[in-house]
């Protein structure tokens, strides 16, 4: 009898501890894809980040994606390619590389595109299907 009670208590404790990290509710996400061009050429290996206009605190997710060789990206918020919560965003684009290991990494696109307030890029994410987004860098 004592062993049964002990195992029930132990099992309850394990379930409550396992659910502690999952207690925060996830905001529903919607698929978002897009493309980044550098002038008329695809920008490969760039990071695209969506910065919510209505959630400037540290815990609000910043959906992000990485461009492939065609400049195409898919946003991820919680799980791979799950999209972004509905809302309005400012968008940043960065392309980090290390051409000289002694100097450290450098952003290969103009610095203004790494600043949410200065990039000039915005996007709206709606519930349901979203049109692909297009961002074109001008040098």
Secondary structure as GFF3:
##gff-version 3
##sequence-region A 1 139
A	DSSP	alpha_helix	2	20	.	.	.	ID=ss1
A	DSSP	beta_strand	33	38	.	.	.	ID=ss2
A	DSSP	beta_strand	41	42	.	.	.	ID=ss3
A	DSSP	beta_strand	47	52	.	.	.	ID=ss4
A	DSSP	beta_strand	64	66	.	.	.	ID=ss5
A	DSSP	beta_strand	72	74	.	.	.	ID=ss6
A	DSSP	beta_strand	87	94	.	.	.	ID=ss7
A	DSSP	beta_strand	96	97	.	.	.	ID=ss8
A	DSSP	beta_strand	106	107	.	.	.	ID=ss9
A	DSSP	three_ten_helix	111	114	.	.	.	ID=ss10
A	DSSP	beta_strand	121	125	.	.	.	ID=ss11
A	DSSP	beta_strand	133	137	.	.	.	ID=ss12
###
